[in-house]
């Protein structure tokens, strides 16, 4: 069968790329379990199994210079961003060669200069405002960037999530938040976290668009997230994407997940993202048995090499514990300007310091001021648009939630708080 | 040149750094059109525009987090807390995100979070606190706390240029009460260096912030009694100028620590331990401290007066120490 029509076409090479990253994530996960059983993993081990499509398909929708911040089950996103299995292996084994040199474990690492990855912390929600700031900072510098992070169903219960989403929305930041609804927050089912069937509905409270996608269908994940990413890049503000998926293991290795009904695991096992994608690739004649075997062999070879590399890396020297609390010139702080700096310096940056009030906020919203504060800049809508000027025409995706329509309306909150143009 | 108040000196520092370096941006609540609750950022929106003076929703976790994110882009954001008490609402971003970022994964966070602190203005339990030790106790952060207009400007400029997250505590009682002529030429004050405000031979008073003024006033009174106190203004609490304190104690052999922070867990304990470890043989008497009470900051004037260290408390402690 020929490939189905895709809004964002993927080449055969890209389709196989998606498979490679998903399968690599799965095999790496299973390798880590073996190391855990050999007592070579220091601390807890967190599995991505079941969520490979959700992590890989989303990260794959970004441009190389875009920024991500992974959560614990987004190893696939780190691989797409160019980190290698050895990095994750050494993190879990606390080796000196790991990206943190043994200072931290798991997916708690990043790379500001090259890969544009911000390290997560264990406290959920804080990454939402941080990645909003990365987006605001990049936009300020004139970059056409998008930032992305993931958060679980449980993480959307935090205050930091709400503050971050509200700030991103009010700042119109080029930011995509992927809510990975994997049904379980440690042992608590999503129904006890949130009295909502769809976490995407949270977007309505921020007046931003949202999507819901089948998180175990990597092509759907890519198509949906790519649309969200394009919207954010065009200057349409942040987008929330809910990925319906399932955490197929316990919270960590110690947790047998006995609180999950076996039938629920069975339901999701039948929808395993890798098996589904293998069948899809076969059905659409993207690959044959030979190609599949070649990818499997490549992954096996790479994992073997990386495991040897990781195991040969020693534990860090004790004195490393005392080093690096402060940056004392070991890093240079560099901003990558993609606009003239004169635009943000007086006299060009100067504005009249006054709000433009376009609605008096009465019950019917019909009392409009006859005169508004004088504007010195082009248009009130033009300010934080990712430097791209006016937003492009609206998408017409059926999957979009009502939040999208709300955002299109020039509601008072946005109009009143919208800064005037760049002057 | 006309004398400049502390809050004007802070505005000068922000203005000069923004002029010098377009990566410096301001973020906070009501800092733009309104110019900040204490007018520290007044006029800066008009000059530098909406993109560099960013008014946010009421969300300290949000705005501190966004400032951290901007710093990863190579910017040098300065976040204002309307009152420093509200930094508690963004505590996790400070102590778990910003503080540990460089140590954990080599992600430097060139960020300043500044705001008005301290009592004496009847602000009550939520507008008067001195939260410096929350942050001194979080490795990776730096903490500055000026007592003069000159230092407020010079320290803030250094903090903005520093590659690490710096908490800048500005005593609101001093904002418009201290003023001095500032040099017309560019200057900075290095982080981590104390200032000897008054030389003396009989005892050392180590202090900072508004208590530097109380301590200097106490020292004048003590001088009339023939007790010459050396007053050290710590200026930076982390990293602490331990050597500067030791040097003074080696000269006077007696140490009194005065701070407006509450007593238990205040920096007096850390300083006493340091002097015990490094200069015990030089001590001729016990290390004493004058601090606020171990209570929330109370509202009513007589209660707040009891809470705060008074000049008489300092002279009393100094006289007791001088007897050794």
Interface residues (C-beta under 8 A of the other chain):
Chain A: X67 X99 X100 X103 X104 X108 X109 X110 X112 X118 X119 X121 X122 X123 X126 X127 X128 X129 X130 X131 X132 X133 X134 X135 X136 X137 X138 X140 X141 X147 X159 X160 X163 X164 X166 X167 X170 X171 X324 X325 X326 X327 X328 X329 X330 X331 X333 X334 X335 X336 X341 X344 X345 X346 X349 X350 X351 X352 X353 X354 X355 X383 X384 X417 X419 X420 X422 X423
Chain B: X19 X22 X23 X25 X32 X33 X35 X43 X45 X46 X47 X48 X49 X50 X51 X52 X54 X55 X56 X57 X59 X61 X62 X63 X64 X65 X66 X67 X68 X69 X70 X71 X72 X73 X74 X75 X76 X77 X92 X93 X96 X97 X100 X101 X102 X103 X104 X105 X106 X107 X108 X110 X139 X140 X142 X163 X164
